[in-house]
Amino acid sequence: MIPQPVDRLALARALCARLVAAHGDGLLVGGVYGSVARGEDTPWSDLELLFVTRDGHAFPGRHLLYCGGAVGYEVLEEGALVAALERPTTGWPMRMGVLSVLRVLHGDPALVARWLDVGRAVPRDAFRAALAEAAPGLVVESYGRMHSCVARGDLDVLHVSALEVLLEMNTALCLLNGCWVTHDYVGGIVEAAAFPLVPEGYDRLAPALWRERDPAMALALADALVDAYHLLLDREGIAIRDAQSLEELAL
């Protein structure tokens, strides 16, 4: 399916206006983010929007096609958004990243600035607790899958597993630093390299692993990067819970 030519920013404005007409003052803010907001979209780009409503005024978000192109919008009540920003989880960096680049089409941009301030005010200890909670589910499994792929000769899955290592590590580094990135994929990795706390050699190892296709070289890069990542967590006092008995697993 080849998408038809569409002015995506104009489409975003029209969709926003229609939802404002339908939901009135229950809709606080509507905006667009991603490549359309940056003016970098192509005929194949999707259109991504976020709508924030007053509490009790939410309506369903949707993912659909328009003239062959993907369109998606998420709808959040203000209270739920604020709660998600106050209590960091693995979804916190994405929420902050979207808000920080949101091109407001409806509502007061000062509201977005206020929500960003909520996220910025999260105490350092809360980020570290969130990372300690999430860490067993980040990097460990995808890194182990890389080694399993090589051991089984299942090299078709190796590069996908390497990308999972990098994206999960990016999430972990966002929590460790209380920061966020505004680009997906390798762009986000490049952004994270500027964080104060990153594994030694991250700015070199992570992009190299993203681009590496040779199995032996990819595994060597992953070994070095993951070792440096665990050293960083140890140095920063982030303990990854590793149960040593069935009783601990059942808690």
Stockholm file with secondary structure:
# STOCKHOLM 1.0

chainA/1-251         MIPQPVDRLALARALCARLVAAHGDGLLVGGVYGSVARGEDTPWSDLELLFVTRDGHAFPGRHLLYCGGAVGYEVLEEGALVAALERPTTGWPMRMGVLSVLRVLHGDPALVARWLDVGRAVPRDAFRAALAEAAPGLVVESYGRMHSCVARGDLDVLHVSALEVLLEMNTALCLLNGCWVTHDYVGGIVEAAAFPLVPEGYDRLAPALWRERDPAMALALADALVDAYHLLLDREGIAIRDAQSLEELAL
#=GR chainA/1-251 SS CCCCCCCHHHHHHHHHHHHHHHHGGGEEEEEEETHHHHTCCCTTCCEEEEEEECTTCCCCCEEEEETTEEEEEEEEEHHHHHHHHHSCCTTHHHHHHHHHHCEEEESCHHHHHHHHHHHHTSCHHHHHHHHHHHGGGSSHHHHHHHHHHHHHTCGGGHHHHHHHHHHHHHHHHHHHHTCCCSSCHHHHHHHHTTSSSCCTTHHHHHHHHHHCCCHHHHHHHHHHHHHHHHHHHHHTTCCCCCCCSHHHHTC
#=GC SS_cons         CCCCCCCHHHHHHHHHHHHHHHHGGGEEEEEEETHHHHTCCCTTCCEEEEEEECTTCCCCCEEEEETTEEEEEEEEEHHHHHHHHHSCCTTHHHHHHHHHHCEEEESCHHHHHHHHHHHHTSCHHHHHHHHHHHGGGSSHHHHHHHHHHHHHTCGGGHHHHHHHHHHHHHHHHHHHHTCCCSSCHHHHHHHHTTSSSCCTTHHHHHHHHHHCCCHHHHHHHHHHHHHHHHHHHHHTTCCCCCCCSHHHHTC
//
